[in-house]
Amino acid sequence: MVKCSFCGEKLKTGTGKMFVTNANRVYYFCSGKCEKNWGMKRNPKKVKWTETHRKLKESR
């Protein structure tokens, strides 16, 4: 199982998108929404609908 690089959701086999940079870094995205937010350089910790944000708020 692979996780989305932006929101942290688990991706099912055969779904999502893989983005590889010139520096051989691999990013996985579950949707266009995640891909666009990552492209706009948003911080997943500050976006309320991401798993990362939920875990951060839960631990406080």
N, C-alpha and C positions, 0 to 999 in steps of 0.2 A: 504494500500500500504506500502510496505517495501522498504527501500533503501539499495543499496549495501554498505557494510561496507568499501570498499576500494574506489571505484570511485564515489559513490553518486547517481548512476542511479536508477530510480524507477524500481522495479521488478514487473512483472505481476504475477498474481496468478498462482501457479503451475509451475513456472520456477525458475531457479537458484539453489543454494545449501545453506544449513544451516550448520554451524559448531558450535558445542557446546564444550566449554572447561570444564575441571574438576572443575573449579571455577564457573560453571553455567553461564558463559558469552556467549552470542549468537552472532555470526557473520553471515551475509548473503552475498553471492557472486553471481554476475550476470553471471560470466564466469570463466573458468579456468585461464584466463589471470589475472583477479583480485585476485583470490585465490593464485596464485603463487607469484604475486608481494607482497601480504600481508605476505606470508610465508617467503619471502626474507627480510622482515622488511623494505620495502621501504616506504617513506613518500609520501602519495598521494598529498600533497601540492607541491611537487617537480616534479611529473610526469605530463607531459604536456597534456595528453589526458584525465585526470580526471576532473569531474565537480568541485571538490574542487579547483583545480589549476586555472580553468577558472574564478571562482568566485573571487579568490584571486587577479588575474591579473586585473579583471574588476573594483574592488574597488579602485585600486591605481590610 
